[in-house]
Amino acid sequence: RKKGSARGFQGTVRLQWDPDHFPNRDRHPYRRAVQLGLRDIETFRNGQDFLHVQDITDFCNSQRNAALSKKKVDGLLVASERVYVPSSTL
């Protein structure tokens, strides 16, 4: 493994950095999104670890329509964000 890189790592957790986007689908100029995944966890793969699956297609469609309409952008529901600072005891 090279310093600063997870490429080639064969562990259970998979890390992927993706470009982040504004609600109108434009790429954010400097922010990246982190995606975490699990590899080779049978209970995750077969669905045993899931408590509930909810179809949010209608919600996503309404948010997409609001994002693409400049007049409705104030109607977007977005998560509040904050900087996470880990404790020094890690």
KEPAKOL-891495 format. One record per atom (N, C-alpha, C, O): residue in three letters; z, y, x; residue number from 1. Coordinates in Angstrom, 2 decimals. Layout:
! residues N
<resn: Ala&w: Z&v: Y&u: X&resi: NUM>;
...
! end
This chain:
! residues 90
<resn: Arg&w: 0.00&v: -1.18&u: 0.83&resi: 1>;
<resn: Arg&w: 0.00&v: 0.00&u: 0.00&resi: 1>;
<resn: Arg&w: 0.00&v: 1.24&u: 0.87&resi: 1>;
<resn: Arg&w: 0.80&v: 1.34&u: 1.80&resi: 1>;
<resn: Lys&w: -0.88&v: 2.19&u: 0.58&resi: 2>;
<resn: Lys&w: -0.94&v: 3.44&u: 1.33&resi: 2>;
<resn: Lys&w: 0.08&v: 4.43&u: 0.79&resi: 2>;
<resn: Lys&w: 0.42&v: 4.39&u: -0.39&resi: 2>;
<resn: Lys&w: 0.56&v: 5.30&u: 1.65&resi: 3>;
<resn: Lys&w: 1.54&v: 6.31&u: 1.24&resi: 3>;
<resn: Lys&w: 0.97&v: 7.16&u: 0.11&resi: 3>;
<resn: Lys&w: -0.14&v: 7.68&u: 0.20&resi: 3>;
<resn: Gly&w: 1.76&v: 7.29&u: -0.98&resi: 4>;
<resn: Gly&w: 1.35&v: 8.13&u: -2.11&resi: 4>;
<resn: Gly&w: 0.38&v: 7.47&u: -3.05&resi: 4>;
<resn: Gly&w: -0.13&v: 8.13&u: -3.96&resi: 4>;
<resn: Ser&w: 0.09&v: 6.19&u: -2.88&resi: 5>;
<resn: Ser&w: -0.90&v: 5.52&u: -3.71&resi: 5>;
<resn: Ser&w: -0.33&v: 4.24&u: -4.29&resi: 5>;
<resn: Ser&w: 0.37&v: 3.50&u: -3.61&resi: 5>;
<resn: Ala&w: -0.64&v: 3.99&u: -5.56&resi: 6>;
<resn: Ala&w: -0.22&v: 2.73&u: -6.19&resi: 6>;
<resn: Ala&w: -1.39&v: 1.75&u: -6.25&resi: 6>;
<resn: Ala&w: -1.24&v: 0.64&u: -6.75&resi: 6>;
<resn: Arg&w: -2.54&v: 2.16&u: -5.75&resi: 7>;
<resn: Arg&w: -3.72&v: 1.30&u: -5.77&resi: 7>;
<resn: Arg&w: -3.46&v: 0.01&u: -4.99&resi: 7>;
<resn: Arg&w: -2.96&v: 0.04&u: -3.86&resi: 7>;
<resn: Gly&w: -3.79&v: -1.08&u: -5.60&resi: 8>;
<resn: Gly&w: -3.59&v: -2.36&u: -4.95&resi: 8>;
<resn: Gly&w: -2.21&v: -2.96&u: -5.20&resi: 8>;
<resn: Gly&w: -1.95&v: -4.10&u: -4.80&resi: 8>;
<resn: Phe&w: -1.34&v: -2.22&u: -5.85&resi: 9>;
<resn: Phe&w: 0.00&v: -2.71&u: -6.15&resi: 9>;
<resn: Phe&w: -0.09&v: -3.77&u: -7.24&resi: 9>;
<resn: Phe&w: -0.77&v: -3.55&u: -8.25&resi: 9>;
<resn: Gln&w: 0.55&v: -4.91&u: -7.07&resi: 10>;
<resn: Gln&w: 0.43&v: -6.03&u: -8.01&resi: 10>;
<resn: Gln&w: 1.71&v: -6.26&u: -8.81&resi: 10>;
<resn: Gln&w: 1.96&v: -7.39&u: -9.23&resi: 10>;
<resn: Gly&w: 2.52&v: -5.22&u: -9.03&resi: 11>;
<resn: Gly&w: 3.77&v: -5.38&u: -9.75&resi: 11>;
<resn: Gly&w: 3.59&v: -5.45&u: -11.26&resi: 11>;
<resn: Gly&w: 2.47&v: -5.57&u: -11.75&resi: 11>;
<resn: Thr&w: 4.70&v: -5.37&u: -11.98&resi: 12>;
<resn: Thr&w: 4.71&v: -5.47&u: -13.43&resi: 12>;
<resn: Thr&w: 4.31&v: -4.17&u: -14.11&resi: 12>;
<resn: Thr&w: 3.65&v: -4.19&u: -15.15&resi: 12>;
<resn: Val&w: 4.70&v: -3.04&u: -13.54&resi: 13>;
<resn: Val&w: 4.41&v: -1.74&u: -14.14&resi: 13>;
<resn: Val&w: 3.12&v: -1.18&u: -13.54&resi: 13>;
<resn: Val&w: 2.92&v: -1.22&u: -12.33&resi: 13>;
<resn: Arg&w: 2.28&v: -0.68&u: -14.41&resi: 14>;
<resn: Arg&w: 1.00&v: -0.10&u: -13.98&resi: 14>;
<resn: Arg&w: 1.06&v: 1.40&u: -14.23&resi: 14>;
<resn: Arg&w: 1.42&v: 1.83&u: -15.32&resi: 14>;
<resn: Leu&w: 0.72&v: 2.20&u: -13.24&resi: 15>;
<resn: Leu&w: 0.73&v: 3.65&u: -13.32&resi: 15>;
<resn: Leu&w: -0.69&v: 4.16&u: -13.21&resi: 15>;
<resn: Leu&w: -1.46&v: 3.72&u: -12.36&resi: 15>;
<resn: Gln&w: -1.04&v: 5.10&u: -14.08&resi: 16>;
<resn: Gln&w: -2.38&v: 5.68&u: -14.03&resi: 16>;
<resn: Gln&w: -2.28&v: 7.17&u: -14.29&resi: 16>;
<resn: Gln&w: -1.64&v: 7.59&u: -15.25&resi: 16>;
<resn: Trp&w: -2.91&v: 7.98&u: -13.45&resi: 17>;
<resn: Trp&w: -2.97&v: 9.42&u: -13.62&resi: 17>;
<resn: Trp&w: -4.30&v: 9.76&u: -14.28&resi: 17>;
<resn: Trp&w: -5.35&v: 9.35&u: -13.81&resi: 17>;
<resn: Asp&w: -4.25&v: 10.51&u: -15.36&resi: 18>;
<resn: Asp&w: -5.45&v: 10.92&u: -16.08&resi: 18>;
<resn: Asp&w: -5.48&v: 12.43&u: -16.22&resi: 18>;
<resn: Asp&w: -4.44&v: 13.07&u: -16.19&resi: 18>;
<resn: Pro&w: -6.67&v: 12.99&u: -16.37&resi: 19>;
<resn: Pro&w: -6.74&v: 14.44&u: -16.61&resi: 19>;
<resn: Pro&w: -6.08&v: 14.76&u: -17.96&resi: 19>;
<resn: Pro&w: -6.25&v: 14.02&u: -18.93&resi: 19>;
<resn: Asp&w: -5.33&v: 15.84&u: -18.01&resi: 20>;
<resn: Asp&w: -4.74&v: 16.28&u: -19.27&resi: 20>;
<resn: Asp&w: -5.73&v: 17.21&u: -19.95&resi: 20>;
<resn: Asp&w: -6.58&v: 17.82&u: -19.30&resi: 20>;
<resn: His&w: -5.63&v: 17.33&u: -21.26&resi: 21>;
<resn: His&w: -6.58&v: 18.13&u: -22.03&resi: 21>;
<resn: His&w: -5.86&v: 19.08&u: -22.97&resi: 21>;
<resn: His&w: -4.76&v: 18.81&u: -23.44&resi: 21>;
<resn: Phe&w: -6.51&v: 20.19&u: -23.25&resi: 22>;
<resn: Phe&w: -6.06&v: 21.10&u: -24.30&resi: 22>;
<resn: Phe&w: -6.42&v: 20.48&u: -25.65&resi: 22>;
<resn: Phe&w: -7.25&v: 19.57&u: -25.70&resi: 22>;
<resn: Pro&w: -5.81&v: 20.96&u: -26.74&resi: 23>;
<resn: Pro&w: -6.13&v: 20.40&u: -28.06&resi: 23>;
<resn: Pro&w: -7.62&v: 20.47&u: -28.43&resi: 23>;
<resn: Pro&w: -8.10&v: 19.66&u: -29.23&resi: 23>;
<resn: Asn&w: -8.35&v: 21.43&u: -27.86&resi: 24>;
<resn: Asn&w: -9.78&v: 21.53&u: -28.18&resi: 24>;
<resn: Asn&w: -10.64&v: 20.64&u: -27.29&resi: 24>;
<resn: Asn&w: -11.87&v: 20.76&u: -27.29&resi: 24>;
<resn: Arg&w: -10.01&v: 19.76&u: -26.53&resi: 25>;
<resn: Arg&w: -10.64&v: 18.76&u: -25.66&resi: 25>;
<resn: Arg&w: -11.07&v: 19.27&u: -24.29&resi: 25>;
<resn: Arg&w: -11.59&v: 18.50&u: -23.49&resi: 25>;
<resn: Asp&w: -10.87&v: 20.56&u: -24.00&resi: 26>;
<resn: Asp&w: -11.18&v: 21.07&u: -22.66&resi: 26>;
<resn: Asp&w: -10.15&v: 20.52&u: -21.68&resi: 26>;
<resn: Asp&w: -8.97&v: 20.38&u: -22.01&resi: 26>;
<resn: Arg&w: -10.60&v: 20.21&u: -20.47&resi: 27>;
<resn: Arg&w: -9.67&v: 19.72&u: -19.45&resi: 27>;
<resn: Arg&w: -8.73&v: 20.83&u: -19.01&resi: 27>;
<resn: Arg&w: -9.13&v: 21.98&u: -18.85&resi: 27>;
<resn: His&w: -7.48&v: 20.45&u: -18.81&resi: 28>;
<resn: His&w: -6.51&v: 21.38&u: -18.26&resi: 28>;
<resn: His&w: -6.83&v: 21.54&u: -16.78&resi: 28>;
<resn: His&w: -7.10&v: 20.54&u: -16.11&resi: 28>;
<resn: Pro&w: -6.82&v: 22.75&u: -16.25&resi: 29>;
<resn: Pro&w: -7.30&v: 22.95&u: -14.87&resi: 29>;
<resn: Pro&w: -6.45&v: 22.30&u: -13.79&resi: 29>;
<resn: Pro&w: -6.98&v: 21.97&u: -12.73&resi: 29>;
<resn: Tyr&w: -5.15&v: 22.10&u: -14.01&resi: 30>;
<resn: Tyr&w: -4.33&v: 21.54&u: -12.93&resi: 30>;
<resn: Tyr&w: -3.32&v: 20.49&u: -13.38&resi: 30>;
<resn: Tyr&w: -2.73&v: 19.81&u: -12.54&resi: 30>;
<resn: Arg&w: -3.12&v: 20.32&u: -14.65&resi: 31>;
<resn: Arg&w: -2.11&v: 19.38&u: -15.14&resi: 31>;
<resn: Arg&w: -2.72&v: 17.99&u: -15.30&resi: 31>;
<resn: Arg&w: -3.88&v: 17.86&u: -15.69&resi: 31>;
<resn: Arg&w: -1.95&v: 16.97&u: -14.99&resi: 32>;
<resn: Arg&w: -2.38&v: 15.58&u: -15.13&resi: 32>;
<resn: Arg&w: -1.44&v: 14.86&u: -16.09&resi: 32>;
<resn: Arg&w: -0.27&v: 15.23&u: -16.21&resi: 32>;
<resn: Ala&w: -1.95&v: 13.86&u: -16.76&resi: 33>;
<resn: Ala&w: -1.14&v: 13.05&u: -17.66&resi: 33>;
<resn: Ala&w: -0.85&v: 11.71&u: -16.98&resi: 33>;
<resn: Ala&w: -1.70&v: 11.16&u: -16.29&resi: 33>;
<resn: Val&w: 0.34&v: 11.20&u: -17.20&resi: 34>;
<resn: Val&w: 0.73&v: 9.91&u: -16.64&resi: 34>;
<resn: Val&w: 0.71&v: 8.88&u: -17.75&resi: 34>;
<resn: Val&w: 1.25&v: 9.11&u: -18.83&resi: 34>;
<resn: Gln&w: 0.08&v: 7.76&u: -17.49&resi: 35>;
<resn: Gln&w: 0.13&v: 6.63&u: -18.42&resi: 35>;
<resn: Gln&w: 0.80&v: 5.48&u: -17.70&resi: 35>;
<resn: Gln&w: 0.46&v: 5.15&u: -16.57&resi: 35>;
<resn: Leu&w: 1.76&v: 4.88&u: -18.38&resi: 36>;
<resn: Leu&w: 2.45&v: 3.72&u: -17.83&resi: 36>;
<resn: Leu&w: 2.11&v: 2.51&u: -18.69&resi: 36>;
<resn: Leu&w: 2.04&v: 2.61&u: -19.91&resi: 36>;
<resn: Gly&w: 1.90&v: 1.39&u: -18.07&resi: 37>;
<resn: Gly&w: 1.60&v: 0.16&u: -18.79&resi: 37>;
<resn: Gly&w: 2.37&v: -1.00&u: -18.19&resi: 37>;
<resn: Gly&w: 2.89&v: -0.92&u: -17.07&resi: 37>;
<resn: Leu&w: 2.43&v: -2.08&u: -18.94&resi: 38>;
<resn: Leu&w: 3.10&v: -3.29&u: -18.47&resi: 38>;
<resn: Leu&w: 2.07&v: -4.38&u: -18.25&resi: 38>;
<resn: Leu&w: 1.15&v: -4.55&u: -19.06&resi: 38>;
<resn: Arg&w: 2.22&v: -5.11&u: -17.18&resi: 39>;
<resn: Arg&w: 1.28&v: -6.17&u: -16.85&resi: 39>;
<resn: Arg&w: 2.02&v: -7.51&u: -16.84&resi: 39>;
<resn: Arg&w: 3.13&v: -7.61&u: -16.31&resi: 39>;
<resn: Asp&w: 1.39&v: -8.51&u: -17.41&resi: 40>;
<resn: Asp&w: 1.91&v: -9.88&u: -17.37&resi: 40>;
<resn: Asp&w: 3.29&v: -10.04&u: -18.00&resi: 40>;
<resn: Asp&w: 4.12&v: -10.80&u: -17.50&resi: 40>;
<resn: Ile&w: 3.54&v: -9.32&u: -19.08&resi: 41>;
<resn: Ile&w: 4.78&v: -9.48&u: -19.86&resi: 41>;
<resn: Ile&w: 4.37&v: -10.17&u: -21.16&resi: 41>;
<resn: Ile&w: 3.83&v: -9.51&u: -22.05&resi: 41>;
<resn: Glu&w: 4.60&v: -11.44&u: -21.27&resi: 42>;
<resn: Glu&w: 4.10&v: -12.23&u: -22.39&resi: 42>;
<resn: Glu&w: 4.58&v: -11.70&u: -23.74&resi: 42>;
<resn: Glu&w: 3.80&v: -11.63&u: -24.69&resi: 42>;
<resn: Thr&w: 5.86&v: -11.31&u: -23.85&resi: 43>;
<resn: Thr&w: 6.37&v: -10.83&u: -25.14&resi: 43>;
<resn: Thr&w: 5.77&v: -9.49&u: -25.53&resi: 43>;
<resn: Thr&w: 5.73&v: -9.15&u: -26.71&resi: 43>;
<resn: Phe&w: 5.31&v: -8.72&u: -24.56&resi: 44>;
<resn: Phe&w: 4.61&v: -7.47&u: -24.85&resi: 44>;
<resn: Phe&w: 3.17&v: -7.77&u: -25.27&resi: 44>;
<resn: Phe&w: 2.65&v: -7.18&u: -26.22&resi: 44>;
<resn: Arg&w: 2.56&v: -8.68&u: -24.56&resi: 45>;
<resn: Arg&w: 1.16&v: -9.04&u: -24.83&resi: 45>;
<resn: Arg&w: 0.99&v: -9.69&u: -26.21&resi: 45>;
<resn: Arg&w: -0.01&v: -9.43&u: -26.89&resi: 45>;
<resn: Asn&w: 1.94&v: -10.53&u: -26.63&resi: 46>;
<resn: Asn&w: 1.79&v: -11.22&u: -27.91&resi: 46>;
<resn: Asn&w: 2.39&v: -10.44&u: -29.08&resi: 46>;
<resn: Asn&w: 2.33&v: -10.90&u: -30.22&resi: 46>;
<resn: Gly&w: 2.97&v: -9.24&u: -28.81&resi: 47>;
<resn: Gly&w: 3.47&v: -8.39&u: -29.88&resi: 47>;
<resn: Gly&w: 4.92&v: -8.62&u: -30.25&resi: 47>;
<resn: Gly&w: 5.45&v: -7.93&u: -31.12&resi: 47>;
<resn: Gln&w: 5.58&v: -9.57&u: -29.62&resi: 48>;
<resn: Gln&w: 6.96&v: -9.89&u: -29.96&resi: 48>;
<resn: Gln&w: 7.90&v: -8.71&u: -29.69&resi: 48>;
<resn: Gln&w: 8.91&v: -8.56&u: -30.37&resi: 48>;
<resn: Asp&w: 7.58&v: -7.86&u: -28.71&resi: 49>;
<resn: Asp&w: 8.43&v: -6.72&u: -28.37&resi: 49>;
<resn: Asp&w: 8.26&v: -5.53&u: -29.32&resi: 49>;
<resn: Asp&w: 9.06&v: -4.59&u: -29.26&resi: 49>;
<resn: Phe&w: 7.25&v: -5.55&u: -30.17&resi: 50>;
<resn: Phe&w: 7.01&v: -4.43&u: -31.08&resi: 50>;
<resn: Phe&w: 7.89&v: -4.53&u: -32.31&resi: 50>;
<resn: Phe&w: 7.95&v: -5.59&u: -32.95&resi: 50>;
<resn: Leu&w: 8.56&v: -3.45&u: -32.65&resi: 51>;
<resn: Leu&w: 9.39&v: -3.41&u: -33.85&resi: 51>;
<resn: Leu&w: 8.60&v: -2.97&u: -35.07&resi: 51>;
<resn: Leu&w: 8.83&v: -3.45&u: -36.18&resi: 51>;
<resn: His&w: 7.65&v: -2.04&u: -34.86&resi: 52>;
<resn: His&w: 6.90&v: -1.48&u: -35.97&resi: 52>;
<resn: His&w: 5.60&v: -0.88&u: -35.44&resi: 52>;
<resn: His&w: 5.59&v: -0.24&u: -34.40&resi: 52>;
<resn: Val&w: 4.52&v: -1.09&u: -36.15&resi: 53>;
<resn: Val&w: 3.24&v: -0.47&u: -35.81&resi: 53>;
<resn: Val&w: 2.83&v: 0.36&u: -37.02&resi: 53>;
<resn: Val&w: 2.78&v: -0.15&u: -38.14&resi: 53>;
<resn: Gln&w: 2.54&v: 1.63&u: -36.79&resi: 54>;
<resn: Gln&w: 2.19&v: 2.52&u: -37.88&resi: 54>;
<resn: Gln&w: 0.80&v: 3.10&u: -37.65&resi: 54>;
<resn: Gln&w: 0.49&v: 3.54&u: -36.54&resi: 54>;
<resn: Asp&w: -0.01&v: 3.08&u: -38.67&resi: 55>;
<resn: Asp&w: -1.36&v: 3.63&u: -38.60&resi: 55>;
<resn: Asp&w: -1.26&v: 5.15&u: -38.76&resi: 55>;
<resn: Asp&w: -0.89&v: 5.64&u: -39.82&resi: 55>;
<resn: Ile&w: -1.59&v: 5.90&u: -37.70&resi: 56>;
<resn: Ile&w: -1.51&v: 7.36&u: -37.75&resi: 56>;
<resn: Ile&w: -2.91&v: 7.99&u: -37.70&resi: 56>;
<resn: Ile&w: -3.07&v: 9.14&u: -37.28&resi: 56>;
<resn: Thr&w: -3.90&v: 7.23&u: -38.13&resi: 57>;
<resn: Thr&w: -5.29&v: 7.72&u: -38.11&resi: 57>;
<resn: Thr&w: -5.45&v: 9.00&u: -38.91&resi: 57>;
<resn: Thr&w: -6.06&v: 9.95&u: -38.42&resi: 57>;
<resn: Asp&w: -4.90&v: 9.05&u: -40.13&resi: 58>;
<resn: Asp&w: -5.05&v: 10.26&u: -40.96&resi: 58>;
<resn: Asp&w: -4.40&v: 11.47&u: -40.30&resi: 58>;
<resn: Asp&w: -4.96&v: 12.56&u: -40.32&resi: 58>;
<resn: Phe&w: -3.22&v: 11.27&u: -39.70&resi: 59>;
<resn: Phe&w: -2.54&v: 12.36&u: -39.00&resi: 59>;
<resn: Phe&w: -3.40&v: 12.85&u: -37.83&resi: 59>;
<resn: Phe&w: -3.57&v: 14.06&u: -37.65&resi: 59>;
<resn: Cys&w: -3.93&v: 11.92&u: -37.04&resi: 60>;
<resn: Cys&w: -4.75&v: 12.30&u: -35.88&resi: 60>;
<resn: Cys&w: -6.01&v: 13.03&u: -36.31&resi: 60>;
<resn: Cys&w: -6.42&v: 14.01&u: -35.68&resi: 60>;
<resn: Asn&w: -6.63&v: 12.58&u: -37.39&resi: 61>;
<resn: Asn&w: -7.82&v: 13.26&u: -37.89&resi: 61>;
<resn: Asn&w: -7.49&v: 14.69&u: -38.33&resi: 61>;
<resn: Asn&w: -8.27&v: 15.60&u: -38.05&resi: 61>;
<resn: Ser&w: -6.36&v: 14.89&u: -39.00&resi: 62>;
<resn: Ser&w: -5.99&v: 16.24&u: -39.44&resi: 62>;
<resn: Ser&w: -5.71&v: 17.13&u: -38.23&resi: 62>;
<resn: Ser&w: -6.06&v: 18.31&u: -38.24&resi: 62>;
<resn: Gln&w: -5.07&v: 16.58&u: -37.20&resi: 63>;
<resn: Gln&w: -4.79&v: 17.36&u: -36.00&resi: 63>;
<resn: Gln&w: -6.07&v: 17.70&u: -35.25&resi: 63>;
<resn: Gln&w: -6.22&v: 18.81&u: -34.73&resi: 63>;
<resn: Arg&w: -7.01&v: 16.75&u: -35.19&resi: 64>;
<resn: Arg&w: -8.29&v: 17.01&u: -34.55&resi: 64>;
<resn: Arg&w: -9.03&v: 18.14&u: -35.27&resi: 64>;
<resn: Arg&w: -9.57&v: 19.04&u: -34.64&resi: 64>;
<resn: Asn&w: -9.05&v: 18.07&u: -36.60&resi: 65>;
<resn: Asn&w: -9.73&v: 19.10&u: -37.38&resi: 65>;
<resn: Asn&w: -9.09&v: 20.47&u: -37.15&resi: 65>;
<resn: Asn&w: -9.80&v: 21.47&u: -37.05&resi: 65>;
<resn: Ala&w: -7.76&v: 20.52&u: -37.06&resi: 66>;
<resn: Ala&w: -7.07&v: 21.78&u: -36.79&resi: 66>;
<resn: Ala&w: -7.40&v: 22.28&u: -35.39&resi: 66>;
<resn: Ala&w: -7.59&v: 23.48&u: -35.19&resi: 66>;
<resn: Ala&w: -7.46&v: 21.39&u: -34.43&resi: 67>;
<resn: Ala&w: -7.74&v: 21.79&u: -33.04&resi: 67>;
<resn: Ala&w: -9.14&v: 22.33&u: -32.88&resi: 67>;
<resn: Ala&w: -9.38&v: 23.24&u: -32.09&resi: 67>;
<resn: Leu&w: -10.08&v: 21.77&u: -33.63&resi: 68>;
<resn: Leu&w: -11.48&v: 22.19&u: -33.51&resi: 68>;
<resn: Leu&w: -11.79&v: 23.43&u: -34.34&resi: 68>;
<resn: Leu&w: -12.84&v: 24.04&u: -34.16&resi: 68>;
<resn: Ser&w: -10.89&v: 23.80&u: -35.25&resi: 69>;
<resn: Ser&w: -11.06&v: 24.99&u: -36.06&resi: 69>;
<resn: Ser&w: -10.14&v: 26.07&u: -35.52&resi: 69>;
<resn: Ser&w: -8.92&v: 25.96&u: -35.62&resi: 69>;
<resn: Lys&w: -10.71&v: 27.12&u: -34.95&resi: 70>;
<resn: Lys&w: -9.90&v: 28.18&u: -34.34&resi: 70>;
<resn: Lys&w: -8.93&v: 28.80&u: -35.35&resi: 70>;
<resn: Lys&w: -7.88&v: 29.30&u: -34.96&resi: 70>;
<resn: Lys&w: -9.27&v: 28.78&u: -36.63&resi: 71>;
<resn: Lys&w: -8.42&v: 29.39&u: -37.65&resi: 71>;
<resn: Lys&w: -7.19&v: 28.53&u: -37.94&resi: 71>;
<resn: Lys&w: -6.17&v: 29.06&u: -38.39&resi: 71>;
<resn: Lys&w: -7.26&v: 27.23&u: -37.70&resi: 72>;
<resn: Lys&w: -6.18&v: 26.31&u: -38.05&resi: 72>;
<resn: Lys&w: -5.32&v: 25.89&u: -36.87&resi: 72>;
<resn: Lys&w: -4.42&v: 25.07&u: -37.03&resi: 72>;
<resn: Val&w: -5.57&v: 26.45&u: -35.69&resi: 73>;
<resn: Val&w: -4.86&v: 26.01&u: -34.48&resi: 73>;
<resn: Val&w: -3.34&v: 26.18&u: -34.62&resi: 73>;
<resn: Val&w: -2.59&v: 25.42&u: -34.01&resi: 73>;
<resn: Asp&w: -2.90&v: 27.14&u: -35.40&resi: 74>;
<resn: Asp&w: -1.45&v: 27.33&u: -35.59&resi: 74>;
<resn: Asp&w: -0.83&v: 26.17&u: -36.36&resi: 74>;
<resn: Asp&w: 0.39&v: 26.02&u: -36.37&resi: 74>;
<resn: Gly&w: -1.65&v: 25.35&u: -37.01&resi: 75>;
<resn: Gly&w: -1.15&v: 24.23&u: -37.77&resi: 75>;
<resn: Gly&w: -0.96&v: 22.96&u: -36.96&resi: 75>;
<resn: Gly&w: -0.57&v: 21.93&u: -37.51&resi: 75>;
<resn: Leu&w: -1.24&v: 23.01&u: -35.67&resi: 76>;
<resn: Leu&w: -1.07&v: 21.83&u: -34.83&resi: 76>;
<resn: Leu&w: 0.41&v: 21.49&u: -34.66&resi: 76>;
<resn: Leu&w: 1.24&v: 22.38&u: -34.47&resi: 76>;
<resn: Leu&w: 0.72&v: 20.23&u: -34.72&resi: 77>;
<resn: Leu&w: 2.07&v: 19.76&u: -34.44&resi: 77>;
<resn: Leu&w: 2.06&v: 19.24&u: -33.01&resi: 77>;
<resn: Leu&w: 1.36&v: 18.27&u: -32.70&resi: 77>;
<resn: Val&w: 2.83&v: 19.87&u: -32.15&resi: 78>;
<resn: Val&w: 2.85&v: 19.48&u: -30.74&resi: 78>;
<resn: Val&w: 4.28&v: 19.19&u: -30.30&resi: 78>;
<resn: Val&w: 5.23&v: 19.75&u: -30.84&resi: 78>;
<resn: Ala&w: 4.41&v: 18.32&u: -29.35&resi: 79>;
<resn: Ala&w: 5.73&v: 17.98&u: -28.81&resi: 79>;
<resn: Ala&w: 6.25&v: 19.14&u: -27.97&resi: 79>;
<resn: Ala&w: 5.48&v: 19.82&u: -27.29&resi: 79>;
<resn: Ser&w: 7.55&v: 19.35&u: -28.02&resi: 80>;
<resn: Ser&w: 8.13&v: 20.34&u: -27.12&resi: 80>;
<resn: Ser&w: 8.30&v: 19.67&u: -25.77&resi: 80>;
<resn: Ser&w: 8.66&v: 18.50&u: -25.68&resi: 80>;
<resn: Glu&w: 8.04&v: 20.41&u: -24.73&resi: 81>;
<resn: Glu&w: 8.09&v: 19.86&u: -23.38&resi: 81>;
<resn: Glu&w: 9.16&v: 20.57&u: -22.57&resi: 81>;
<resn: Glu&w: 9.46&v: 21.74&u: -22.79&resi: 81>;
<resn: Arg&w: 9.72&v: 19.83&u: -21.64&resi: 82>;
<resn: Arg&w: 10.68&v: 20.41&u: -20.72&resi: 82>;
<resn: Arg&w: 10.54&v: 19.69&u: -19.38&resi: 82>;
<resn: Arg&w: 10.06&v: 18.55&u: -19.32&resi: 82>;
<resn: Val&w: 10.95&v: 20.35&u: -18.33&resi: 83>;
<resn: Val&w: 10.90&v: 19.77&u: -17.00&resi: 83>;
<resn: Val&w: 12.06&v: 18.79&u: -16.87&resi: 83>;
<resn: Val&w: 13.20&v: 19.13&u: -17.17&resi: 83>;
<resn: Tyr&w: 11.77&v: 17.59&u: -16.43&resi: 84>;
<resn: Tyr&w: 12.80&v: 16.58&u: -16.19&resi: 84>;
<resn: Tyr&w: 13.19&v: 16.64&u: -14.71&resi: 84>;
<resn: Tyr&w: 12.34&v: 16.49&u: -13.83&resi: 84>;
<resn: Val&w: 14.45&v: 16.87&u: -14.46&resi: 85>;
<resn: Val&w: 14.95&v: 16.90&u: -13.08&resi: 85>;
<resn: Val&w: 15.92&v: 15.74&u: -12.93&resi: 85>;
<resn: Val&w: 17.01&v: 15.77&u: -13.50&resi: 85>;
<resn: Pro&w: 15.54&v: 14.71&u: -12.16&resi: 86>;
<resn: Pro&w: 16.43&v: 13.56&u: -11.99&resi: 86>;
<resn: Pro&w: 17.70&v: 13.94&u: -11.23&resi: 86>;
<resn: Pro&w: 17.71&v: 14.85&u: -10.41&resi: 86>;
<resn: Ser&w: 18.75&v: 13.22&u: -11.54&resi: 87>;
<resn: Ser&w: 20.01&v: 13.49&u: -10.84&resi: 87>;
<resn: Ser&w: 19.89&v: 13.04&u: -9.39&resi: 87>;
<resn: Ser&w: 19.06&v: 12.20&u: -9.05&resi: 87>;
<resn: Ser&w: 20.70&v: 13.61&u: -8.56&resi: 88>;
<resn: Ser&w: 20.64&v: 13.27&u: -7.13&resi: 88>;
<resn: Ser&w: 21.28&v: 11.93&u: -6.82&resi: 88>;
<resn: Ser&w: 21.27&v: 11.49&u: -5.67&resi: 88>;
<resn: Thr&w: 21.84&v: 11.26&u: -7.84&resi: 89>;
<resn: Thr&w: 22.49&v: 9.96&u: -7.60&resi: 89>;
<resn: Thr&w: 21.53&v: 8.79&u: -7.66&resi: 89>;
<resn: Thr&w: 21.94&v: 7.65&u: -7.51&resi: 89>;
<resn: Leu&w: 20.25&v: 9.06&u: -7.88&resi: 90>;
<resn: Leu&w: 19.28&v: 7.97&u: -7.92&resi: 90>;
<resn: Leu&w: 19.15&v: 7.41&u: -6.58&resi: 90>;
<resn: Leu&w: 18.39&v: 6.47&u: -6.36&resi: 90>;
! end
